[in-house]
Amino acid sequence: MSEAFTTAIILLTTFLLFTHYIQKGLGGMSAPLRQFGMFLLTKAAGPATDMFQEKEGSGAKTWMQTGVFWLILAGIGGFLSAWHNYDPSGLDSLSNIGWGYDDGSALAYFNEVAMTTAIFAILLGGALVAHSRTTGSPLASEANASMIAMAWTGQALLGLVLCTLDHWDWITYGATQMALYGLVSALLVMSLLVNSLITLGNRGKSPVSVPSWFMLLGLLALLFSRVGTAFGELLGWTGTVWVADIMASGWVPLALMFAVGYHVLSHVTGQPIWSGSLTKGSMFLLFITIPPFFLAESSHADSFTQSIGAILVTLGLFPVFAAATNMVATIRGNAGAVIDSPGATAAAAGALLLPLFALLGYFTGLNVMVGDGSMANAAETVNSSFLYVIGGLFALAALFHSYPLVAGKSLTGSAGAASWLLIAGGLLSTVLFLMSDWSENALIEAGVEDTSTGLSGFALTGAFAFYGVVIGFIIAGNCVVKTLLFGNVQAASTGNASDISVYNMVEGTTSIRELFGRGVGVDTTLVIGESEEDAVGGSTVITVSSELHNDEVDEFPMNFDEDLVTLTKWLCGRGTTTAQFFAWADVDDSGEIDLFEFSNALSVADIADLPPWDIEKIVGVMDINSDGKINLPELDIALLNIRNKLGIEFIPYEDEVVEEAEAEEVDEAEEMAEDTTEAPSKSNLKKMKKAELVDLAKSMDLDSSGTKADLIERITQA
Amino acid sequence: MTNNTILPDVSEGTAEPSASRVIIVIMSVGLVGLIAMFSNIFGWDNMPVIGEIVPLMENLGGSGIWYYLIGIAVGCGMIVANLIGGVLSD
């Protein structure tokens, strides 16, 4: 087991470095690494990425939609498995189309793969929603996230097919093939991690949110696990594979459950997470202990290693209890909102039941890990129920809360029924299955040879109770479909609260809908007829309150894009109004600046020479109506917001014009004065009197004698 | 007190509480499950299976599991129908 300790040390070091660099950043390496990461996300996959939408939230939606597919498959598989414990010949009538039931191990394996994939996909989708909303930015590449979601489903299907072909001896699916499979899987996780980290970089100076922490650490754990499995299988390091299994089956699902649970409950109740200490404790201890689920037998290890393992499993109860307590306490005082929201109901139920399952998993799992293994059947039941009930509840929380949020639609369908069916069916079936397991153990100890006859009642009632779980999953899938297709479009930013405390309006027409679209709330003060800038630019002045941002409003982030700030300073320094800049940048006079025009304008003005994805991001910040282009009001709002926030002084261009005009006037006067000292024309001289001509000749130091004609001749020749 | 004379003794609201659907679904699933299950629990095997009711399915529906599978099929069909309906309506 020395490999296990070596792997644990490498793992701990990796986690410490990872968290350090997330907190402190990468300094000068951030920009080039970001560019390289964006290249990998958008270009490295070639045309595959272009098949998916770059629309905000599409990545998280795709993950959850693929997860629903697996959830329903896993639910049906779980019911078949439960029924076959009662009647193994129930589906024998399908044998002519290939159905066969062995000892149940194949179906159990399918259920584990399907449910693990379902939970990972749905919870990751929910965590991505939380990550995106708390960083105030869409994913760095939504298209790439969608592509990875489809690839993840593809690799899970491929894995099942390979196992089946191996079972039929058509191919050999050995250690080498599994290692290769693990490396491919690791690449997919790596892509997700890079996407999430670049997204995190858009948060500015805001702290990393709790859901983001759990998601990022969960992804890192999964990446480490996949790589560890690959190398462990290739090199025969069983200890490394053992650690990798713990990470994949314990850390990752729990981390994603916590990410979704904290987000959903805090958002629905409108209250902050109850305890920072419990949050940090659950986060820190989760990744250095062994969760009490899916514990494997460790008799091949020495007694010292077994003792260390058992202690770590015991300590592993702490983060579970801490997170569950913290989530339940977060809903204090606003339980009504939790009951009204099916997603929050599922999350709260998951948080309440999690400690119970953890205790069951602890006693049964330790019996398997370091004991005589007499409770292996009960441990298997607890692990399976943990996936279906606890994992299912948090998955429903993501589907019923995060999915409508990211789809911009209202939740449609009998979501409440799905949550309660899962709670009731899942809890009842777990109790009945465990009663069956313990009764079976008692009968075996009593020396009864045929235990199945007396236990068929438990198996049947357990299967019946589990039917509630299946129906709950199907109703949840139907809710997702109905929400996507028939859900009412939620009016974004039309909540009671708004970041904008004062909104100044200029002349013209507008509508309440347009004002809501610009982030104005029902309590925003509208000032009509006042303008801070001259009327040339058609200015609009926005004052943003210093309170925390409302989660629904993302048009005016507290941290501005660096290049936009440079542009604002550049314009103000030159005395160029937004309207003048707009007219200059709008090359085709379409009334809108597209991505190319904006990129060109920044480049010509020597402000920034950015790649297309960065230009798209900056335009996205300003693009209130989400048409992918910038119109004059959008540009005006964005730049004035920066100006007012950062106190950038506008130096009017007109002052310089006046000075120049004055200077020109002085020059003209001087020229005129000079002209007056020059000799007038011959015709003018003839109109003058002789005395005047004499004076003029004297002023020009000429001879003043002679006739008027002589004087004129002399002056004109001078 | 005056309103008591205007309102009838029994009145029924027009709005339907969402929780009632939850109760209906749970009761429906529970009752169907109990019907399909009681014969096995109490050792009473007169409960006909689908294969005995529908002659064409004689070889297929030979077990009580088919009652449950019909419910699953209806549920999955509902999802597919919603998908097709939504796509066609667009």
Interface residues (C-beta under 8 A of the other chain):
Chain A: I72 I76 F79 L80 W83 Y86 D87 S89 G90 L91 D92 S93 L94 S414 G416 A417 W420 L421 A424 S456 G457 L460 T461 A463 F464 Y467 G468 V470 I471 I474 I475 G477 N478 V481 K482 L484 L485 F486
Chain B: S18 A19 R21 V22 V25 I26 V29 G33 L34 A36 M37 N40 I41 G51 N59 L60 G61 G62 S63 G64 I65 Y68 G71 I72 G75 C76 M78 I79 N82 L83 G85 G86 V87 S89 D90
